Amino acid sequence: MNPTTTRSTCPYCGVGCGVLIDSVGSQITDVRGDPQHPANFGKLCTKGQTLHLTASPAIALQTRLLQPMQRLQRGASAQPLAWDAALDLATDRFASVIESHGPDAVGFYISGQLLTEDYYVFNKLAKGLIGTNNVDTNSRLCMSSAVAGYKLTLGADAPPACYDDVNHASCLFIVGSNAAFAHPVLFRRIEEAKKANPAMKVIVADPRRTDTAGFSDLYLPLQPGSDVMLFHGLLHIMLWEGWLDAAYIAAHTTGFDALKALAREYTPERVAQACGVPKEDLYTAAQWFAQSPATLSLYCQGLNQSSSGTAKNATLINLHLATGQIGKPGAGPFSLTGQPNAMGGREVGGLANLLSAHRDLANPQHRAEVAALWGLPSVPEKPGKSAVEMFQAAADGEIKALWIACTNPAQSMPDQATVRRALQRAEFVVVQEAYATAATCDFADLLLPATTWGEKDGTVTNSERRISRVRPAVTAPGESRHDWRIVVDFAQRLEARLRPNEATLFPYPSPEPIWNEHRESTRGRDLDITGLSYAMLEQQGPQQWPMRTGETVGQERLYEDGIFPTPDGRARFAALPFVPLAEPRESRYPFSLTTGRLRDQWHGMTRTGTLGRLFGHVAEPAVQLNPQDMVRRGLKEGDLVHVTSKRGSILVPLQGSTDIGLSQAFIAMHWGAEYLSGLSSTGTALAGVNALTTSAYCPSSKQPELKHAAVKVLKAELPWMLLAMAWLPEAGALGALQGLRELMARFPFASCVPFGRERTGVLFRAAAHDAPDTALMERIEHLLGLNTPDALRYADKRLGQRRAARLVRVGEVTQLDGFMLAGDTRAEAWLKPLLQDELAADAYGRRLLMPGAKPPVAIEAKGRQICTCFNVTDLAITGRLATCEGSDDERLATLQTSLRCGTNCGSCVPELKRLVRATPALQAA
């Protein structure tokens, strides 16, 4: 068959990169960046470049949900069900709950990874047909504070800047964002802009010295949660030094006097002490921000995921309004969206307090406009429950039925004990999902198979308000259906029960009529797209909003005329005081735990976690502490530690990192129960990093404080350890991974991850007080293929030790294909690289099974992967740098020429620069 190329959009972060999907028949064969897409101009990050690999038939068969499934009782295996029967079951259960307990007894929890058309019909289903505002989204965990901050100050949820502004900025203020990891392609633009304009100043404020911070001219290592203090302190200095734009304040804003009075309290001395930032750096930051010709702020979850999230967003916007740094090229407060279509969800009113086209649920006129659009007498006025409130209500028995689509709350929501209690207590749980491996699927009474990237059809909107088409390259596998189609099929059945003999509210044969209805809802609103159409998107490519009737192009920047979408046309200063963290450190919980992203992983890793190569950069879960804190507590690298908050405790290996401040800790947000699990002292299963995080939320945005929890870190006394690794056939590797995950809860600590680049391997690690029973060990050996007749084996039941190794002949050499060390794992140091780096093992023989044995030949490990594209490790990089002379830029160029690292996607360039700075140059003779 002839290959086909399809233009579409990447399903990961809010940068919204265009992709070209190559396919042959029903198989996606490759993916490339779309050089014509204005978000990325052909660039892709490590995640985007491997999209086609996540769509391989072997992975799809092992991970995808391919037909409707019903679980007849909780804890039992799910059984296949026909689509009609599945939809009839869902209709009957939801209708019964609504008829018995009212519409607010049901809730819908949806996702910023849905398409705009999917989002729209979900909201019409809940708010229009059922009559409940209990429809919220995981964007509540991501962007709701940005929404609230924009609305409070500028009058509408409309980011005023665009990506091109990084090329016009004289000063970049990056705060609460590790853009190098979270938005890598946008960060490439920043690097290029800095190279083109070396005079551009870059300020980064972050508790961690991230790769983004390493790029800065000025790094502000502020204490967790002190952002509002910092912004008021900068404003105080600007006031004192006369660095404000008084003319702009007078002409275009209101409320400055109240803010000015508040800012007087935030003296440089007070702010320096509270934020942990030198006073002289505060002055430098204030001067650069206020006096640069154009200052652009970039911010993300560090501001949003906070119990003061709205205040953090609004007080940063205050700085832009006070200095006139808005409404011109290179200037403005630019919130970076976390998910591929969180912006589209905001456009259709996807949060429980919103209605379509940026309308407010609390506004009677807005409710009447939406009701008229939908042909209904009214829409409900009672506020819906936000994400945290919804799961708390389900845990309390108030919400009886939950419908969860395209998101994984059993991994991503804070306070997992409450979330899992909610999923267990709800009378009926529907999970609409592409991946059967998501943790939330284990709680579903009904599983509905949905399509995913490469199969879906519709639109998404990125961080700069740019709408792009998502197009299908291949047909959907199995019986999976589009998300909008599932909702429409269910809604038509439900309205026959709730609104008999009425015309359908869901007359949609395809996504385009849904989008057209959404478009009409925007008429006259700040995000008016009545001049846009599917045809224009097909012919002219992605477009920014607003684009009103008669206009041929969208608007790059907003508020250039100084007029804002408020009743008087003026922006509003927000005089909001600093409020401490919801859960400050204390003597019993002396560490501030921060969560954040890994460079090569995405959210709960249902997609990226299928590829071993994406674990090359960070291979296993860990908690990071500052080395000084480790010394004080008698801890060392690799120790297994209890990390405990007021809500739960997990076990995780320890790493030292000077990037972490004193009395701070960091765990990546991705490590859920699918990859990291264990048992509490009472036998309760623990659930990844979000067993620790707090559900305390911002009172305005209701976004939880995922960025901070007070924890203690104590060494675990679990003397029995296990490490098992094996290469496995691609067709069975992920099945083995899933089988091992089912065993993880049998241990106080266990982790399970894939590894490998061209081949697929599985790594299983566990710890316990005593050796487990023989049957459990045999099961692990079976799943990893270590129970074959040709495997080498050793067992000492008295000592609790057990070992196995499998050797295979590859050409002229013998290689280690798999091993298990149980009870004595000291040989990990040489067995792991022997297997992982596929080194010759001819000289090792039965030494592989000897307790504490040392290798007869020195093992030279290849090191930790830095460049995913070309598999270049840190040892290769530092080895090459040791032979280089010249400036840092010259040595980086030498690296890129000789090893090719950083020359493809560029995601590793910030770390390459860090290694260049840390490795002494060869001195010329």
N, C-alpha and C positions, 0 to 999 in steps of 0.2 A: 504494500500500500504506500501511496505517496505521503511524505510528511506534510503536516499542516502547522502553520504558525498562527497563534491567537493572541491578540492584545488583551491584557487584563491588568489587574492590580494586585500587589503583594498583600497577604492577609495578616501581616504582623503589625508593626507599630504605626502610629499616626502620621509618619512622614508621607505615606501613601504612594510608594514607588510604583511606577509602571513596569510591567513585566511582559516579555514575549514568551509564550508557552509553545514549545515544539511538541507535537504529538504525532503518533502513528496509530491509526485506528482508535482503540479505546485506551491506549497507553500514553501517558505523558513521558517524554523522553529527555527533555532538557528545559531549562529556563534561563533567560537572559534579561538584563535590564533593558528597558525600552528607551532608546536614545532620544525619542521624540517626546517623552513624557516630561513636563516641566518641573515635576517634583524631584526627579533624580537624574535625568539626562543620561540614562544608561547604567548608572551605578547601582549596585546592590550590596548589601552587607552579607556576612557569613550565613545568616539564617535564610535570607532571600535567595542566595545562590544555591542552596541545597533543597529548595522546595520540591523539585522534581524527584529527588531521592525519597522524600517522605511519601510520595505517591506511587511508589513501586508496588507491583502486584503482591509481592511477598509481604511487605509491610501492611498493605491494605487488608489482606486476608487475616492477618493476626491482630489488627487493631480496630478495624472498622466495624461499626454496627450496621449490619446488612439487611436486617428484616425486623419488623416489630416483634417485641418480646414482652411477655407478661410473667410477672412473678406472683405466684398464687399465694405465697405467704412470705413474710419477711425472713431473710436469711436463706431462703431456698434458691435453687437455680431458676433462671428465667426460661420460659418456654416460648417457641415461635408462635406467632399469631398472624392471621391475615390482616391486611390493612383495614378493610371494612369493619372487621370485628374489633380491631384495636381502637378505631375512631368511635365506634358505637359504645365501647366500654368507657372511653374517656368522656364522651357526651353524657352517658347515664350517670357516672359518678359525679361529675361537676354539676350537672343539673340537679341531682338529688341534694347535694350540699347547698346549692343556691336556694332551692325551694324550702329546705328545712331550716337553714341558718342565715339566709340573706346573702347578697352578693359580696359583702366584705369578708365572708368566710373562705374566700378563695384568693390566691395570690399568684402573680406571674413574675418570675425572676429571669430576665433576659440579658442580652449581651451586646457590648460594643463591637463584637465581631460579626454580628448579624448585618445584613445589607439594609439600606434605608427602607426598601420595600417590605422586608420582613418585619422590621421595627414598626412600620406604619400600621400593618394589619394587626399586629399584637396589641397595639394601643387602641385601635378601633374595637377590637374584640373585647378588651377589658372595660374601657371607659365608655364605649358606645353601646355594645350589645349587652354585656353582663351588668354594667352599671357600677363598677368599682374602680377606684383609682389605685388599687393595690397592684400596680404594675411598675416595677423598678428594674434596674439594670446594674450590671457590674461596673458600669461607668460611675455609679455612685461611689465606688471604691477608688475611682480614678480621676474624674474631672468635675465632680459636683461643686467643689470649692472654687474652682476656676469659674464655673458658671455663676455662682453666687457673687464672687468678687467683681466680675465684669458688670453684672446687672446692678450691683450696689453703687458703683462708681460711674460707669460709662453709660448705663441705661439699658444695655442689651448684651446678651451672650454672643458677642461678636469679636473675635480676635482682630485687632486693628492692623496687624503687620502681616508680612509675607516672607517667604524664604529669601527672596532677592534682597531683603533689607540687610542681611549679613554682609552683603557686598558694599553697602553704603554707610554702614555704621562706623563711627570713630571710636566708640566704646561699647563693648559687650559686657553685660552684667548677667552672669549665669548663676542662678541660685536655686537650690533644691532640685538640681538636675545633673545626672551623670550622663550627659548627652553622648559622650564617646561610646557608652554601652547601650543606652536606651534608644538613641536616635542616630545610629552610626552614619547614615548617608548624609543627613543634615550636618553632622559634625565634619564630614569631609569638606562640605562647603565652607564651614567656618575656618578650617585649616587653610583652604585655598585663599579665602579672603584675607586672612592674616599674612599669608605669604605675599599676596599682591600689595598689601598695605601694612608693612611692618610697624608703622606708627599707631595702628589701632591698638587700643588698650583692652585687655581681657581681665575682668575681675570674676573670680569664682568664690562663692560662699557655700561651704558644705562642711559638716562635721567630719567627713572622711576625706583624706587626700586621694581622691579618685584620679583616674587618667585624665578626666576633664580638668580637675584642679591642677594637674601637672602641666597643663597647656597654658595656664594663666600667667599674666604679668603680676597679678596681685591675688594671693590666696588668703581668704578670711576663714579660719578654722572655727566657725562659730559653734557654740554648745547646742545640742539638740533642742529644738523648740524655741530658740531665742530669736527667730527671724523678725517678728514684729518689733522687738526691742532694737534690733539692728536697723530696720528701716526708719523708725522714729528717730534713732540716734543720727542717722545720715541726714534726715530732714532738719534736725536741730542744728547741725553744723552748717548746712546750706543756708538756713535762716541767719545764723550768727555771722557768716562770712558774706552775706549778700549775694549768694549764687542762685537765687530764684528768678523766675521770669514773671515779674509782677504784672506786666501787660497781659500776658496770657491768662494768668489767674483772674484778673479783673474782667477780661472779655469773655471767657469761656467756662468759668467754673463757679460753683457756690460752696459755702461751708468752710472756707479756708480759715476763718477766724477761730472756729472751735478747734480745728486741727492744730493751729499755731499755738493756742493755749496749752493743748495737750503735749505738744512736742517739746515745750520748754522744760518739762520734767525729765526728759531723756538726755541728760548731759553726757558728754564723751566719757567722763570718768565712770559714771554708772553703767553705761552701755558696754564699755571695754571690760569691766569686771563681770557683768552678766553674760556677755557673749563669749568671753575668752579671746578677744581680739585686741591687739595692741592699739592704743589710742591714735598713734600716728598713722596706722593703716586705715582707720576710720576716716581721718581727714583726707587721705589720698583717694579713697574710694568715693567720698562725697564730691571731691573736686573733679575727678574724672567723669563721674556720672553727670554732674550738673553743667560743667563747662565744656564738655565735648560738643562738637557741632551736631552730632547725632548719637544718641544712646539707645541701644536695643537691649531689653531684658528678655532672657529666655528662662523659663521655669517649668517645673513639672511636679512630681509627687512629693518632693521634699516640702513644698508649700501646701499641696492639696491634702495629703493624708495626715491630717492634724485636727485636733480638737479646737484649734484656732485657725483652721484652713481659710475661712472667708476673710478673717482679719489679715492673715499673711498676704493673701492675694490683693486685698484692697489697699493695704498700707504700702505695698510695692507700687501699685498704680498711682497712689498719692504722689510718689516721687516723680513720676512722669508728668503728671498734671502740674505739679509745682514748678517744674523746670521747663515746661513746654516741650518735653521730649515725646511728642506723639503727633500723628497726623502728617508726617513728612518722611521721605526716604531715609531708612536706617534708624528709625526711632520708633519706640512704642513698647508696651508691655505685651509680650508674645507667649501665651500659654501653649506648651507643646503637648499635644494630645497623646495619651498613652496607647490607645487601641486604634485599629484601622478604621473604625466607623463610629467611635464615640461621638464625633461631631454630627454625623448623620442622625444618631439617636437623639441628640439634643435638638436637632432641627424638627423632628416629628413629635417632640414632647415626650420622650421616652422615660422621663423620670416621674415619680409618683406625685410631684407637685407642679408638673408642667402640662401644657396642652400643645397641640401642633403649632408649628411656626413661631416658637418662642413666646407663646401665650402663657399667662399665669393662671393656674387653676383657681386661685383666690379671687380673680377678677370676674365679676358677673358678665360683663360685656364679652370678655374672651370666651367664657363658657357658652354664651349664646351664639357667638360666631361659629364655634366648632359644632354645636348642635345643629345649626342651620346648614352647615356644609354637609353633615352626615344625614340630614333629613330626619332628625329626632327632635322631640319636644324639649329635651334638656340632656345635659350630661351631669354626672354626679359632682356635687360641690364639696363633699366631705374629703378632707385630705387623705391621700393614700399612705400606705406604710412604706418607708424607705427600706433599703436592703437589710440593714441591721434590725430595724423594727419588725420587718416581715418575718424574719427567722425567730426573733424573740416571741412574736405572737404565735407562730406555729409551735414553738416549744412549750408555750403556755396553753395550747389547745384552742386558741381563738381562731386561727386560720386552720381550716380542716383539709384543704386541698391545695397543693402546690404544683405549678407547671414551670419547669426549669428548662431553658433553651440556650444551647451554645455557650454554656459557662459551667464552671466546676466549683460550686460553693463549698463542697466538702474538702477542697484544697485552699481556695483563695479567700474565703471569708475569715474575719478575725474571730477569736474566741470559739475555736472549733468544738469545744464541749457543748456549747449552746446550739451551734449549727447542727451537729449530729443528733442532738436530742430532738431538735425540730424535725429533721428528716425521718426520724424513727417514730415520732408521735403523730405526725400528720396522717390522716386517714387514707389519703390517696396522693401519690407523688408520680407525676409524669416527668420524664427526662427526655427531651428532644435533642439528640446529640449525634455527631458523626463518629465519635470514638467510643467503643465499648470499654476502653481501658481507663476512662476518667473515674475518679474515686466516687463521684456522685452517683454513677450508674449503679453502684452496689445498694443504694437506698431506694431505687425506683420500683414502683409497682408496675409501671408501664414504660417501656423504652421504645421511642420512635426514631427510626434511622433517618438522619438528615444528610444532605449533600454538604460538600466543603469546597475549599479552594480548587480551582480547575474544573469545577462542575457547576458552580453557581452562576446566576444571571441577574444583574441589577446594577446598583450604584453604591458608592461610598463617598464620604467627604473627609478630606485630610485636615491637618492642623491649620493650613492657610486658607481654609474655606474653599478648597478646590474639589469639585465633584468629578469623579472618574467612573468609568464603566468597568464593571466586573463581568467578564464573559466566560462562558463554558468552553473548555477545550476538548473535553471528552464527555461521554455519557455517564450518568451516575451509576455507581456499582450496585449490584444486588437490587434490593427494593427501596433504596434510599430515595427520599423526595426532598424537593426544595423546601426551605423553612416557611416561606410565604404560602406555599401550596398546602402544607400540613395545617397551618392556621386557618386558611380559607375552608378546607374540607371539614375541619372540626367546627368552625363557626357556623357554616351552613346547616350542619346537623343540630347544633345547639339552638340556633334561632328557630328552627322548626319546633323545638320543645318550648322555648321561652317566648317566642313571638309568632305563634302559628297564624298562617294566612296573611302575613305581612311580606312585602317585597324584601328581597335579600339586601343586606348591607354590604355584601361581599361578592359583587358580580365581576370577579377578576379572572380572566382566562390566562393572563400572563403578567409579568412584572410591570410592563409599561403603563397600563391603565392605573395601577396602584400609584406609580410615581406621578402620573399626571394629576391625580387627585391630591397628592401631597403638594405638588407644584401650585395648584389652585389655592390651597390653604395658605400659601405664603404671600398672596397678592396684597400689596400695600404694607407688608411687614418689613422689618429691617433686613431680613434675608430673602427678599422678593426674588424668585427665580422664574417669574412668568415669561421671561424672554428666552428661556432655555428649553430644550427638548432632547429626547433621545436622539433624534435625527441630527441635531447640532453636535451632540457629544460624539456621534459616529463620524461626522464629517470634519469637525474642527478639533476634536480631542477634548481633554479635561478643561473645565471652566470654573472660575471662581464666582461666588456670590458676594453681593447681590448682582443680578442681571435682570433688569426689569423689562417689561414688554417694550419692544422697539429697540432695545440696546443690543449691540452685537458682540460686546466683550464684557466680562465681569470686572469688578473693581479690585485692583491690587491692594490698595490701602484704604482704610476707613478714616473718617473724621479729619480729612485734609482741609475741610472748610471750617473746622472748629465747632461744628454743630453736632450735637449728640442726641440719641433717641430717648430723650427725657421730656417731660411736659414743657419745660422752659428752654430746651435746647442746650442746656449747660451740663457739663460733667459735675459730679458731686464728690467732694472730698469726704473721706470716711474717718471720723475721729474715734478710732477704736483703740482702747488701751491694751497694753501687753497683759496677757493672762498666762500663768505658768502651765506647764504640761499637765495633762489629766492625771498622770501617774508619775510623779517625780521620783528620782532616786532616793533611797533611804538606807539606813544601816542594814536592814534585812535584805534589801534588793539593791545592791550598790552599783549596778551596771545599767547603762542606757543601751537597750537593744534597738538597733536600726536594721530594717530590712531593705533590700534593693535588688537590682537586676544583675544577672551575669551577662557577659558579652554575647555568648552564642546560644542562649536559651530564651524561651518565650513563655511567660505565664506559668501554667501548670505542666508544661512540657508534653501534653498529649500528642503534639506533632513533633516538635524538635527532639523530644526524648526518645524517639525511635531510631535516631542516628548516632552511632558510636562516635563518629568524628566530631560531633558537636559537644562531646564531653572531653575532648582533648585539652581544652584550655583550662577548665575546672572539672576534675574527674569525679569528685565525690562531695557529699555534703560536709560542711565544717562550720564551726563558729570561730570567728577571728577576734583576738584580743591583742592589745598592745603588749609587746614583750615585757615591759616593766611590770605590768599587772600580773603577768604569768610568773615572773620571778617572785613577786611579793607573796603570791599564793602557793608557791612551791609546785607550779604546773609546768609541764614541758610539752614541746611539739608532739602531736599525735596522741596525747592523753585523751581518754574518753571522759567527757564531763557531763554532769547534769546541768542543763540550763533551765532555770525554774522561774516562773512568774506567779502571780496570784491566781492564775487560771489553769496552769498546767506545767508540766515538766517534760522535757525531751532529753535524750542522750545523743551526743554528737561529738565527733573528734574535734580536737582543738588545733588551731593554727595561730602562729604569731604573725602580726603584721604591724609595721610602723605607720601604715596608712590609717590605722584606727587610733583615735585619741584615748587618753587615759580615762579609765572608768567607763569606757564604751565597749560595745560588742556589736558584731555584724554577722547576720546569717542571710544568705540569698533567699528571696521570696519564693523561689521556684520549688523548694524542697518540701513537697507535701507527702502524704501517707503513701503515695505510689512509689516513692524513692527512699523515704526515711521513716521508720516506724519503730514501735516497741511497745512494751507493757509498763503500766504504772505498778506501784507496789500492791495495789488492790486487784491487779489483773485487767484493768481497763486499757483498751487499745489507745495509744497516743497517735496524734495526727499531724506530724510535720511541724514546721515553724509556726504555723498559725494556731497551734495549741497554746502558744505563749501570748499572742498579741491581744490587745484590748479592743473591745467594741465601743469604748467611749468615743463620741463623735462631736463634730462641730455643730453647735445648736442651729446655725443658719443653713449650712449645706448638708448636714447630717452625714458627712463623710467621716469614716472612722480613722482613728489615729494609728494607722498601721506602721507609721514610721517610728513609733517609740513605745517601748514597754520597759518597765523597771524589772530587772532580773538579777538573780544570783547565779554564780558559776562555781560548781563544786566538783572535785574529782570523783569519778565513779569507781567503785571497787568491784569490778567484774573480771575476775582472773582468767576465766575461760574465754578464749578468743577463737574466731574462725575466719579464714579467708579462702574463698574458692573462686577460681577464674577459669574460663574455657572459651575457646573458639567454637562456634556452633554454625551449622548450616543456616543460610539466610532464611530458609523456609520455616525453621523451627526456633530461631534465636529469641524472637519476641514472645513466642509461646512459652519458652523456658523462663524468660524474664517474668512473665505474668504468673507462672507457677511458683517461682521463688517468692514473688511478692505476697502470695497467699500464705507463705510460711513465715513471713517477717514478724507477724504478731505473736509467733511462738517464742520470741526472744525478747529480753529486756531492751536490747538494741539490735537493729538490723538496718542495712542499707543495700540497695540493689540497683545497679546502673549498667547500661551498655557501654562498650568501648570498642575501639577499632576504626580503621579507616576504609580499607578496601574489603576487609572481612568484618564480620559482626561477632563480638564477644560479649560475655556477660560476667560482671563482677558482683559477688555476693559477700557481704561482710556482716559478722554478728558477734555478739558478746553475751555472756551469761555468768551466773554465779558458779554453776556446775555444768558438766557435760550433759547435753540432752540425750534422749533415748536413741537407741540404735536405729529405729524405724525412721526417725526424722533425718538422721544423717544419711541413711540410704536413699531417702527421697531427694535430698540435695544432690547426691552423687548421680542419681538417675536423671534429674533435670539437666545436669551439666554434662551428661554423657561420660561420666567417670566410673560407671559400673560395668563396662564392657570386659569380656574375658581377657583382652590384651592389656588392660590397665594394671599398673603397679599399685600394690595396696599394702597398707600397714595399719594395725589397730592395737591399742593398749587400753583396754577398758578400765583397768585399775588407775591409770594416770589420766584418763579422760582424753587420750590422744588418738587421732585418726588421720591418716594421710592417704592420698591417692594421686596418681599422676598418669597421664596418657601421652605417649610419644607417637609421632607419626613420621614416616619417611617422605621427605620432600626433595625429589631429585636425588642428589648425591649426599644429602645431609639428613640427620634426624632432628626434629624440632619438638619442643614441648607444646602440646595441643590443649592441655588442661591440667589443673592441679587443685587439690584441696589440702589446706593446713588447718587442723582442728586441735586445740589444746596447746599448741606451741607454734606460733606464727613467726618466729624469728627469721625464718628463711625467706620471708616476703621480700626482703631487700634485694635478693638476687633472683628469686624465682619469678617475681612479677615482671622485671624487665626481660628476663629470658624468654618468657611467653609473649609479652606485649610487643616487644621489638623483634620477635620472630628470629631469635639468634640460634645458631647451631647448638645442639644439646648432646652431640655424640659423646662428649667426655664425661657426662654426668651420671648416667646409669642409675643405679639404686641409691646413689647419694641424694637423689631427689626426695627420698623418704626418711632420711636420717634426721633425728631430732637435733636441731641446732647446727646442722652440718654447714660448712662453708664451701663455696664453689671451688673446684680444682683449678679453674681458670677465672681470672678476674673478669667481672661483668661490667661493661661500660654502658650504662643506661644512656638512652638518647636524650632524656630530659623531658621537660614539660612543654607541650605544644603552645607556641605563641601565634604562629601564622597557620590558620586553619586551611586556607586555600592551597598552600604548598607544603604543609606539614613540616614547618621549620620550628625547631625547639629552642628553648632558652640556652641550652648548652652549645648548640651550634652557633647561635647568635653571639654569645659572649666569647666563644672561641675565635670567631672571625673578628670581633671588635678588638681582641687583644693584639691582633696583627695590623690594625689600622692606625694611621696617623692623620692629623688634620683637625679641622673644626668639627663640631657635632654634626652640622649639616653635611659635611663631606663624608664623615664616617657613616651616617645614615644612607647616603647615596651609594657608598661602597657595599653596604649590607644589601641594599635592594638590587644592586647590579649582580652581586655574586650569588646570593641565596634566593633572590626573587621575592622575599618576604615583604609584605606591604605594597606590592605592585599590582594586585588584582582588586580586591574589594576595599582594601585600605583599613579594615576594622582594627588591625593590629598596629597601625602606625603610632598611636599614642603610647602603647607599651614599648614599641621599638625605641621611641625617643627617650623613654624613661630608662631603658637598658643602656642606651648610648651615654646618657648623663651619668649613670652609675658605674660604668666601666671605664677605667683610666685609658687614655689614648696612648698608643705606642709613641715613645719619645724619639724624635729624629736623631740620628747619630751626629 
